[in-house]
Amino acid sequence: MKLLEAEVHNSLRAFLRQQGQPLWDHHLTMARLVSRGLRLGRSAIIQTGNTVSRYGLSYLMPALLSDRRVLLVASLTVQQKLLQDVIPSLQEWLQTDQIIETQNDQLTRENFAGLLMVSPQTWLRDHLENQSRFTSNIPTLIDEANQLEKWTREYLTITIESNHWQELQKSNPSAGNLIQEVYLSLHKSILSRPNNPYQCYLLYAEESEELQHLEKIVIDNSPFQKFLQQISLENKLIWASIDRKNNDFSLHLSPLEVASTLKPIWQTSSVVLMGGFLDSQKTASTYRDTIGLNDDILCLKFSPNRQNELIKLYILDRLPMPNTPEFQGVMLNQVYALVQLCCHREELIIIIVDDVPLKAQVGTALAAEFGSRVQVEKIEISHDSILISGWDFWQINYEQLPIPQLLVMVTLPIPSLENPLVAAHVNYYKKNHKDWFRLYLLPTALRTIQRAVMPLRESQGVLALLDNRVNYRSYGNRILNALEPYAKINYLDRSWFPE
C-alpha cells in the first residue's frame, strides 16, 4: 500500500511543476508532515512564516488525497479563498471526487465525509457545549492558529447589551422597577468614567454587586444568568465598553486564560496547528502554554527565503523615544519624507499609528498635501491610497487590503498598560508569579509584527520602523529577529522606491 506521504509528495511536486513555479519553498516538507499527521494521528505545530495564500496547498493536498475524514478549522474568509481558488485547481489536477463540505448546523457524525471545513466558532461550540458532531478520532487541521486564543476568548465572552435589558423587563414586568433602578445606576456610574482611547473600563466591585441584585429574576439561559453565574469566579475579566455617541454601554465577562478550556480538546483527536507566526521559539513553548497544549509534539518553524521574501527595513538611529515631547514632530517629518519618496507609485502606503489623537494629526497633515488619497481606517480604498490605521484595524482587515509597497510602524505594537484590559491581564500574570512582559506583552507584539510584514514579503516592500526602542531596549534584538530576513539601512534610499 502506498503511503500517503509519498503519494502527496509526488502529486504536489508534479502540480507545482505544472504551475510553472513553486510559490513557496517549503510546500513539499509541510505537505509530508501534514500527511504523516493524518496517517498516524499525530499532532504537530507548524509555523509557516507566510500567508495562507502561499502555504494552503501544503495541507489541502494531503486532505484531498487522504482516505480518512478530515476536519479543517478556518475562518470564513479563508474558506472562501480556498473554495474559490485553490481547491478547484487541485481537484481538477488530481481528478478526485473527494467530498468537500462546508459547515452546516444540520451536519451529524453520520453524514460527514471527506473534507469538512468549519468556522472556529462551530468547532469551539461542538467541543465546549458537548454537541459531539465530530467524533474523537477525526484528525483536525487548524489554520491561522495564531488566532486560536483570540477566537476562544471571544467565544467564551458573555455580553449584556441594551436589548437584553429590554428582554429582561418584558419577561419580568413585576420586577420592572428593580431592573430599571439597576440599569440606571450602572448607566450613571459607567458613563461618568473619564474618557480613554479604548472606551473600555473594568467594573468596580460596587458595580458588580449592583448587578447581582438581579440574580433572582434572570431568565434561564439568558446572558444575565450566564454572566451572574460566573461573576464571582476567579480568572474572569469583568468590564464595560462605552458607546458615547449613543450614550450607551455594554457589559462583558471574559476569561483571563483559555488554556484550561482548550486542554481537554487536545486529548480527543490529533491536531495540526498552522499559522504564519505562533511563537518566536521553534518549540513554541509560550504558545503551547497559552493554549494548554503541553504534550511533547513535533514543532516545525520555516524561515522566509532570503532572496525572494526579504523585506527592506528602514530604522533611523537616534530618533526620540515615543514617550518624549520631541517624538511627534520628528515622527511627522519622517512619515512625510517616506510618503514623498514613494507617492508617485500607484501602490498602497500604510501608516500604523495606535495613538488616537496622533492618528488624527498624521491624517490631517498628510491630507493637506495628498488630498483624498489619504484615508483613515477604511476598507474600500484604491491601490494608490495612503491608509492610516491603528493596529486593531490593520490586524482585522489586512487580508482585504492590497499589498502595500510601504508600511510605516510609528510605534511597536506592545500592548499599552493604559488599556484597562491589558492592565488586568498583566495583573493576572503578576498574581501567578509569571513574567508578564516576556510571556504576554512581548509575544503579543512579536505576533502582531510578524503578521504585519508577511504581505510585504510577497512584494519585497519597505518597512519603516520609527520606534527607537528597537535600538535601545533589551528586547530590541527579539524584534529584529522576528523581522528576519531583511536588508537594513538607517537613511532614506531613493533606490528603494524606483520610478
C-alpha positions in Angstrom: 0.0 0.0 0.0 1.4 3.4 -1.0 2.0 5.7 2.0 0.0 9.0 2.0 3.3 10.9 2.4 4.8 9.5 -0.8 1.6 10.0 -2.8 1.2 13.6 -1.6 4.9 14.4 -2.3 4.7 13.1 -5.9 1.4 14.7 -6.7 2.2 18.0 -5.2 5.6 18.2 -6.9 4.0 17.4 -10.3 1.3 20.0 -9.6 3.9 22.7 -8.7 5.9 21.9 -11.9 2.8 22.2 -14.0 2.1 25.6 -12.4 5.5 26.8 -13.6 6.9 27.9 -10.3 6.7 27.0 -6.7 5.0 29.8 -4.8 6.7 28.8 -1.6 9.9 26.9 -0.8 8.5 24.6 1.9 5.5 23.1 0.2 6.8 19.6 0.0 8.2 19.5 3.5 5.0 20.8 5.1 2.8 18.5 2.9 4.7 15.4 4.0 4.4 16.5 7.7 0.7 17.1 7.4 0.3 13.7 5.6 2.2 12.0 8.4 -0.1 13.6 11.0 -3.2 12.5 9.1 -2.0 8.9 8.6 -0.6 8.3 12.0 -2.9 10.5 14.1 0.0 12.6 15.4 -0.2 16.2 16.4 2.1 19.0 15.2 2.6 22.7 15.3 3.8 24.3 12.0 4.9 28.0 11.8 5.0 28.8 8.1 6.3 32.4 8.3 3.9 33.2 5.4 0.3 33.9 4.4 -2.4 31.3 3.9 -2.5 32.1 0.2 1.0 30.7 -0.1 1.0 27.6 2.2 -2.6 26.5 1.7 -1.6 23.9 -0.9 0.5 22.1 1.6 -2.3 21.0 3.8 -5.1 20.8 1.1 -3.3 18.2 -1.0 -3.0 15.7 1.9 -6.6 16.4 3.0 -7.9 15.7 -0.6 -5.8 12.5 -1.0 -6.4 11.1 2.5 -8.8 8.1 2.8 -9.8 9.4 6.2 -12.3 12.1 7.1 -10.5 15.4 7.8 -11.8 18.4 9.7 -10.4 21.8 8.7 -11.0 24.7 11.1 -10.6 28.0 9.3 -12.2 31.4 9.2 -15.0 32.0 6.7 -12.6 34.4 4.8 -10.0 31.6 4.4 -12.7 29.0 3.5 -14.0 31.3 0.7 -10.5 31.8 -0.7 -9.7 28.1 -0.7 -13.1 27.2 -2.3 -12.8 29.8 -5.0 -9.1 29.5 -5.9 -7.1 26.6 -4.5 -9.5 23.6 -4.2 -10.9 23.7 -7.7 -7.5 23.6 -9.4 -6.3 20.8 -7.1 -9.4 18.7 -7.7 -9.1 19.2 -11.4 -5.4 18.2 -11.3 -6.0 15.2 -9.0 -9.1 14.1 -10.8 -10.6 13.3 -7.4 -14.2 13.1 -6.4 -13.3 13.7 -2.7 -16.3 15.3 -1.0 -15.9 18.8 0.2 -18.4 20.1 2.7 -18.7 23.4 4.4 -20.1 24.0 7.9 -23.8 23.3 8.3 -25.5 23.1 11.6 -27.5 20.1 10.3 -24.4 18.0 9.8 -24.1 15.0 12.1 -21.4 12.4 12.6 -23.2 10.0 10.3 -23.3 12.2 7.2 -19.9 13.9 7.4 -17.5 12.5 4.8 -14.3 13.7 3.0 -13.1 17.1 3.9 -15.3 19.3 6.2 -14.5 22.9 6.6 -15.9 24.6 9.7 -15.5 28.0 11.3 -13.6 28.3 14.6 -16.9 29.2 16.3 -18.6 26.0 15.1 -15.6 23.9 16.2 -15.5 25.5 19.6 -19.2 25.2 20.1 -19.1 21.5 19.3 -16.4 20.8 21.8 -17.3 23.2 24.6 -21.0 22.5 24.5 -20.6 18.7 24.1 -22.5 18.6 20.8 -20.3 15.6 19.7 -20.9 16.1 16.0 -17.2 15.5 15.3 -16.1 12.1 16.6 -12.9 11.9 18.7 -10.9 10.1 16.0 -11.2 12.7 13.3 -7.8 14.4 12.5 -8.2 18.1 12.7 -6.3 20.9 10.8 -6.5 24.4 12.3 -5.4 27.2 10.0 -4.4 30.7 11.3 -3.8 29.0 14.7 -2.2 32.3 15.9 -5.8 33.4 16.3 -6.8 30.5 18.5 -6.5 32.3 21.8 -8.5 35.2 20.5 -11.2 33.0 18.9 -11.6 31.1 22.2 -11.7 34.2 24.4 -14.3 35.8 22.1 -16.4 32.7 22.0 -16.4 32.5 25.8 -17.1 36.1 26.4 -20.6 36.8 27.7 -22.1 40.2 26.7 -25.1 42.1 28.0 -26.4 44.8 25.7 -29.3 47.2 25.7 -31.7 44.8 24.1 -31.0 42.2 26.9 -32.2 44.7 29.5 -35.4 45.2 27.5 -36.0 41.5 27.2 -35.4 41.1 30.9 -38.1 43.7 31.7 -40.6 42.1 29.3 -40.2 38.7 30.9 -40.4 40.2 34.5 -42.9 43.0 34.5 -43.3 42.7 38.2 -39.6 43.4 38.7 -39.6 46.3 36.3 -38.7 48.9 38.9 -35.7 46.9 40.2 -34.4 46.3 36.7 -34.8 50.0 35.8 -33.1 51.0 39.0 -30.1 48.7 38.5 -29.7 49.8 34.9 -29.9 53.5 35.6 -27.4 53.1 38.5 -24.9 51.3 36.2 -25.5 53.7 33.4 -24.7 56.7 35.5 -21.7 55.1 37.1 -20.1 53.7 33.9 -20.9 56.7 31.6 -19.3 59.1 34.2 -15.9 57.4 33.8 -13.2 59.6 32.4 -12.7 59.2 28.6 -10.0 57.0 27.4 -8.9 56.0 23.9 -10.0 52.4 24.4 -13.6 53.1 25.6 -13.5 50.2 28.0 -13.4 50.1 31.8 -13.1 47.4 34.4 -16.2 47.1 36.6 -15.8 48.4 40.2 -16.7 46.0 43.0 -19.8 48.0 43.9 -21.0 47.9 40.2 -20.7 44.1 40.2 -22.7 44.0 43.4 -25.3 46.2 41.9 -25.7 43.8 39.0 -26.1 40.8 41.4 -29.4 42.3 42.7 -30.9 40.7 39.6 -29.9 37.1 40.4 -33.4 36.0 41.5 -35.2 37.4 38.4 -33.0 36.5 35.5 -34.2 34.3 32.6 -32.8 30.8 32.2 -30.0 30.6 29.6 -30.1 34.4 29.2 -26.9 36.4 29.1 -27.8 37.7 32.5 -27.9 34.2 34.0 -24.6 33.1 32.4 -23.0 36.4 33.4 -24.1 36.2 37.1 -23.1 32.5 37.3 -19.5 33.4 36.6 -19.2 36.9 38.0 -17.6 35.6 41.3 -15.3 33.0 39.7 -11.6 33.5 39.6 -9.6 34.4 36.5 -12.5 36.3 35.0 -12.3 39.7 33.4 -15.4 41.8 34.0 -15.6 45.1 32.1 -17.8 47.6 30.3 -17.5 49.1 26.8 -18.9 52.5 26.2 -20.6 53.9 23.1 -20.5 57.6 23.9 -22.1 58.6 20.6 -25.3 56.8 21.6 -24.9 57.3 25.3 -24.9 53.5 25.9 -22.8 50.8 27.4 -22.4 47.0 27.2 -21.1 44.6 29.9 -18.7 41.8 29.2 -17.3 38.9 31.1 -14.2 37.2 29.6 -11.7 34.5 30.7 -8.2 35.7 31.6 -6.8 32.5 30.3 -8.0 29.9 27.8 -5.5 27.1 28.4 -7.7 25.2 30.9 -10.6 25.4 28.4 -8.7 24.1 25.4 -6.6 21.5 27.1 -9.3 18.7 27.2 -9.9 19.2 23.4 -6.3 18.1 22.6 -7.0 14.7 24.2 -9.8 13.9 21.8 -8.1 13.8 18.4 -4.8 14.6 16.7 -4.4 18.2 15.5 -2.1 20.1 13.2 -1.9 23.7 14.2 -0.7 26.0 11.4 -0.1 29.7 11.2 2.4 32.3 9.9 3.9 33.1 13.3 2.9 31.5 16.6 6.0 31.9 18.7 9.5 33.3 18.5 10.9 29.9 19.5 10.9 26.9 17.3 9.5 24.8 20.2 6.6 27.2 20.5 6.7 26.8 24.3 5.0 30.1 25.1 2.3 29.5 22.6 1.7 25.9 23.8 1.4 27.1 27.3 -1.1 29.7 26.3 -3.4 27.2 24.6 -2.9 24.3 27.1 -1.0 22.1 24.7 1.9 20.9 26.8 2.4 17.5 25.2 5.8 16.7 23.6 4.7 17.2 20.0 6.5 17.9 16.8 7.1 21.6 16.2 8.4 23.0 12.9 9.3 26.5 12.0 10.0 27.6 8.5 12.1 30.7 7.7 11.3 33.0 4.8 13.5 32.8 1.7 16.4 35.3 1.9 16.2 36.0 -1.8 12.5 36.3 -2.7 10.9 37.1 0.7 13.4 39.6 2.1 12.0 43.0 3.3 13.7 46.3 3.2 13.9 47.7 6.7 14.4 51.4 7.5 15.3 52.3 11.1 16.8 55.7 11.8 19.3 55.9 14.6 18.8 58.4 17.5 15.1 59.0 16.9 13.4 60.5 20.0 11.6 57.9 22.1 7.8 57.7 21.7 7.1 59.0 25.1 9.1 62.2 24.7 7.8 65.6 23.7 10.2 65.7 20.7 8.8 62.5 19.1 5.7 63.9 17.5 7.4 66.5 15.3 10.3 64.2 14.2 7.9 61.4 13.5 5.7 63.6 11.3 8.7 64.7 9.3 9.8 61.1 8.8 6.4 60.0 7.7 6.1 62.9 5.3 9.6 62.2 3.8 8.8 58.5 3.4 5.5 59.2 1.7 7.1 61.8 -0.6 9.6 59.2 -1.8 7.1 56.7 -3.0 3.8 58.6 -3.6 4.4 58.5 -7.4 3.8 54.8 -7.5 0.3 53.5 -7.7 0.7 51.2 -4.7 -0.8 51.3 -1.3 1.0 53.0 1.6 0.0 52.1 5.1 0.9 54.1 8.2 0.1 52.4 11.5 -0.5 54.8 14.4 -2.1 53.4 17.5 -2.4 56.7 19.5 -5.9 58.1 18.6 -5.1 61.8 18.7 -1.8 61.3 16.9 -3.6 59.2 14.2 -5.8 62.2 13.5 -2.9 64.6 13.4 -1.0 62.4 10.9 -4.1 62.1 8.8 -4.6 65.9 8.8 -1.0 66.6 7.9 -0.9 64.2 5.0 -4.3 65.1 3.7 -3.1 68.8 3.4 -0.5 67.6 0.8 -2.0 64.5 -0.7 -5.7 65.2 -0.6 -8.3 62.4 -1.0 -5.6 59.7 -1.4 -5.3 59.9 2.4 -7.9 57.6 4.2 -8.3 56.8 7.8 -9.3 53.2 8.7 -11.3 52.5 5.5 -11.6 49.1 3.7 -12.7 50.3 0.3 -9.7 52.1 -1.0 -7.8 52.4 -4.2 -4.4 50.9 -4.8 -2.6 54.3 -4.6 -4.2 55.2 -1.3 -2.4 56.4 1.8 -4.1 54.4 4.6 -3.7 55.5 8.2 -4.9 53.0 10.8 -4.4 51.6 14.3 -3.1 48.1 15.0 -6.5 46.7 15.7 -7.9 47.8 12.4 -4.9 46.5 10.5 -5.0 43.1 12.1 -8.7 42.6 11.4 -8.7 43.8 7.8 -5.2 43.4 6.3 -6.2 40.4 4.2 -8.9 42.5 2.4 -6.4 45.3 1.5 -4.0 45.5 -1.4 -0.4 44.5 -0.6 1.4 47.7 0.4 4.7 49.0 -1.1 5.5 50.8 2.2 4.4 50.0 5.7 5.3 52.6 8.4 5.1 51.4 12.0 5.1 54.6 14.1 5.4 52.6 17.3 5.9 49.0 18.3 2.7 47.1 18.9 3.4 46.4 22.6 0.1 46.4 24.4 -0.3 49.6 26.5 -0.8 49.3 30.2 -3.1 52.3 29.9 -5.6 49.9 28.3 -7.6 48.6 31.3 -8.0 45.1 29.7 -4.2 44.9 29.2 -3.6 46.0 32.7 -5.9 43.3 34.0 -4.1 40.6 32.1 -0.7 41.9 33.4 -2.1 41.7 37.0 -3.2 38.1 36.3 0.4 37.2 35.3 1.8 39.0 38.3 -0.7 37.2 40.6 0.5 33.9 39.3 4.2 35.0 39.6 4.8 34.9 35.9 7.0 37.2 33.7 4.2 39.3 32.3 6.4 41.1 29.8 8.2 38.1 28.4 5.1 35.8 28.4 2.4 38.3 27.4 3.3 41.8 26.2 6.4 40.8 24.1 4.9 37.7 22.4 1.8 39.7 21.5 4.0 42.4 19.9 6.0 39.8 18.0 3.0 38.0 16.6 1.5 41.4 15.5 4.7 42.5 13.8 5.1 39.2 12.0 1.5 39.2 10.7 2.0 42.8 9.5 5.1 42.1 7.5 4.0 38.9 5.9 2.3 40.6 3.0 5.4 42.8 2.5 7.4 39.6 1.9 5.4 38.9 -1.2 6.2 42.3 -2.7 9.6 42.7 -1.0 8.3 46.0 0.2 9.7 48.6 2.6 9.1 48.6 6.3 9.9 51.8 8.2 10.1 51.4 12.0 10.1 54.7 13.8 10.2 53.4 17.3 13.7 53.8 18.7 13.1 51.3 21.5 14.2 48.6 19.0 17.7 50.1 19.2 18.0 50.7 22.9 15.8 48.3 24.8 17.0 44.8 25.7 14.1 43.2 23.7 15.1 45.1 20.6 17.0 42.1 19.2 13.9 39.9 19.6 12.0 42.3 17.5 14.7 42.4 14.8 15.0 38.6 14.8 11.2 38.4 14.2 11.7 40.5 11.1 14.4 38.4 9.5 15.3 38.2 6.7 15.7 41.9 5.9 18.1 44.4 4.4 18.5 47.2 6.9 19.5 50.9 6.4 19.4 54.0 8.6 18.9 56.6 5.8 16.3 57.2 3.1 17.5 55.4 0.0 15.7 56.6 -3.2 16.7 53.3 -5.0 14.2 51.5 -2.7 11.4 53.4 -4.4 12.2 53.2 -8.1 10.1 55.0 -10.7 
